[in-house]
Amino acid sequence: MTKQDVLSLFDVTGKTALITGATGSFGSTAAKALAAMGANVMLTGRTLSKLEACAKSVSQNGSAVLVAAGDPTVPADVARVVNATVQNFGGVDILIAAAGDNMLKPIQEQSDEQWDHMIRSNLKSTYLYCKEAGLAMVKQGRGGKIIIVGSSRGQTGYSGLSAYCSSKGAEHMLAKALACEWGPHKINVNCIAPSVFRAEMTQKYFEDAAITKMLLARLPIGRLGEPEDFIGAVLLLSSAASNWITGAVFNIDGGFTAT
Ligand SMILES: NC(=O)c1ccc[n+]([C@@H]2O[C@H](COP(=O)([O-])OP(=O)(O)OC[C@H]3O[C@@H](n4cnc5c(N)ncnc54)[C@H](OP(=O)(O)O)[C@@H]3O)[C@@H](O)[C@H]2O)c1
């Protein structure tokens, strides 16, 4: 076995990656990494202007990058975006489901509408994209890779996060169930479960010394995460290197769930 044989396991040249929440911290980093490694990339999110700005930074790597705006919680939008990906790139090989929201609210202060919002933003958006892109992969008949961005909070409770924890735990189980359903089609479905990394939704934690201190007490690695911390896992789970990994939840969390 040569170095080239091993490196070729991670090759995504010419593959097509569809990325939801692409304007976000995780999604944009995954897009840049996959484009840098030669994949075609379709970026999706709710706002066209944000997507176009994001596409500029992703396409600097020379790969083909397209955008398609749509709400990931609306079935017709999801079908249109997956269809646009297939039409423009001839298929979809990798789905990264990174759209999501968070909310810290004790249950007695949380309205039913706010509960529904969290479940819709996280679980339903992920379900809809897995279904549309996964069924396109089944139809193509050349396998595929699905990466769902879950959370440490899909495995650990926290006061005020009932809706978020529930949505993330359900996303992990969605990955496991779809791994069973689509294994025979050579479609791998896995989760990446981060603790806290730098993003718009977590900026306040990075800026608040008391919260940072509390979080660091549970992070053996001794620092909060950066988006670049996920690139290795994204590449592993997007490439042939993970052909026998499915239904797994990867805790990429600085050791948070080890404590
Ligand atoms: N950051 C963390 O510490 C952390 C930890 C654990 C898990 N996660 C998970 O990682 C994933 C990516 O998040 P991120 O950290 O990259 O956050 P981010 O930078 O805030 O990006 C999230 C993206 O999701 C989309 N989005 C936000 N609210 C939405 C809603 N209500 N409905 C549909 N789409 C919505 C937004 O895209 P558009 O506005 O362009 O539509 C946004 O760019 C999420 O599922 C999150 O739960 C994050």
The ligand as a MOL file (V3000), in Angstrom:
LIG
                    3D

  0  0  0     0  0            999 V3000
M  V30 BEGIN CTAB
M  V30 COUNTS 48 52 0 0 0
M  V30 BEGIN ATOM
M  V30 1 N -22.0150 26.4220 17.4170 0
M  V30 2 C -22.0550 25.4790 18.3370 0
M  V30 3 O -21.4160 25.5650 19.3940 0
M  V30 4 C -22.8850 24.2600 18.1160 0
M  V30 5 C -22.8110 23.2410 19.0660 0
M  V30 6 C -23.5420 22.0860 18.8630 0
M  V30 7 C -24.2860 21.9430 17.7220 0
M  V30 8 N -24.3360 22.9390 16.8070 0 CHG=1
M  V30 9 C -25.1450 22.7360 15.6190 0
M  V30 10 O -24.3600 22.9660 14.4620 0
M  V30 11 C -25.2140 23.3260 13.3810 0
M  V30 12 C -24.6070 24.4980 12.6570 0
M  V30 13 O -24.6640 25.6420 13.5010 0
M  V30 14 P -23.5180 26.7650 13.5390 0
M  V30 15 O -22.8290 26.6350 14.8150 0
M  V30 16 O -22.7650 26.7500 12.2800 0 CHG=-1
M  V30 17 O -24.4440 28.0340 13.6920 0
M  V30 18 P -24.6430 29.3370 12.8010 0
M  V30 19 O -23.3250 29.8950 12.4000 0
M  V30 20 O -25.5820 30.1690 13.5790 0
M  V30 21 O -25.3450 28.7520 11.4850 0
M  V30 22 C -26.5680 28.1060 11.4930 0
M  V30 23 C -27.2280 28.3240 10.1310 0
M  V30 24 O -28.5170 27.6880 10.1620 0
M  V30 25 C -29.4870 28.5160 9.5400 0
M  V30 26 N -30.5890 28.7450 10.4820 0
M  V30 27 C -30.5580 29.4580 11.6400 0
M  V30 28 N -31.7730 29.4800 12.2110 0
M  V30 29 C -32.5800 28.7580 11.4000 0
M  V30 30 C -33.9550 28.4300 11.4360 0
M  V30 31 N -34.7430 28.8670 12.4250 0
M  V30 32 N -34.4620 27.6620 10.4530 0
M  V30 33 C -33.6690 27.2400 9.4480 0
M  V30 34 N -32.3700 27.5400 9.3240 0
M  V30 35 C -31.8340 28.2900 10.3060 0
M  V30 36 C -28.8300 29.8620 9.2020 0
M  V30 37 O -28.6800 29.9620 7.7930 0
M  V30 38 P -29.5580 31.0120 6.9320 0
M  V30 39 O -29.8540 32.1820 7.7990 0
M  V30 40 O -28.6410 31.3270 5.7910 0
M  V30 41 O -30.7640 30.2490 6.5140 0
M  V30 42 C -27.4580 29.7810 9.8440 0
M  V30 43 O -26.4540 30.2870 8.9790 0
M  V30 44 C -26.6030 23.5900 13.9930 0
M  V30 45 O -27.4350 22.4760 13.7710 0
M  V30 46 C -26.3020 23.6910 15.4810 0
M  V30 47 O -27.3890 23.2940 16.2880 0
M  V30 48 C -23.6690 24.1000 16.9680 0
M  V30 END ATOM
M  V30 BEGIN BOND
M  V30 1 1 1 2
M  V30 2 2 2 3
M  V30 3 1 2 4
M  V30 4 1 4 5
M  V30 5 2 4 48
M  V30 6 2 5 6
M  V30 7 1 6 7
M  V30 8 2 7 8
M  V30 9 1 8 9
M  V30 10 1 8 48
M  V30 11 1 9 10
M  V30 12 1 9 46
M  V30 13 1 10 11
M  V30 14 1 11 12
M  V30 15 1 11 44
M  V30 16 1 12 13
M  V30 17 1 13 14
M  V30 18 2 14 15
M  V30 19 1 14 16
M  V30 20 1 14 17
M  V30 21 1 17 18
M  V30 22 2 18 19
M  V30 23 1 18 20
M  V30 24 1 18 21
M  V30 25 1 21 22
M  V30 26 1 22 23
M  V30 27 1 23 24
M  V30 28 1 23 42
M  V30 29 1 24 25
M  V30 30 1 25 26
M  V30 31 1 25 36
M  V30 32 1 26 27
M  V30 33 1 26 35
M  V30 34 2 27 28
M  V30 35 1 28 29
M  V30 36 1 29 30
M  V30 37 2 29 35
M  V30 38 1 30 31
M  V30 39 2 30 32
M  V30 40 1 32 33
M  V30 41 2 33 34
M  V30 42 1 34 35
M  V30 43 1 36 37
M  V30 44 1 36 42
M  V30 45 1 37 38
M  V30 46 2 38 39
M  V30 47 1 38 40
M  V30 48 1 38 41
M  V30 49 1 42 43
M  V30 50 1 44 45
M  V30 51 1 44 46
M  V30 52 1 46 47
M  V30 END BOND
M  V30 END CTAB
M  END
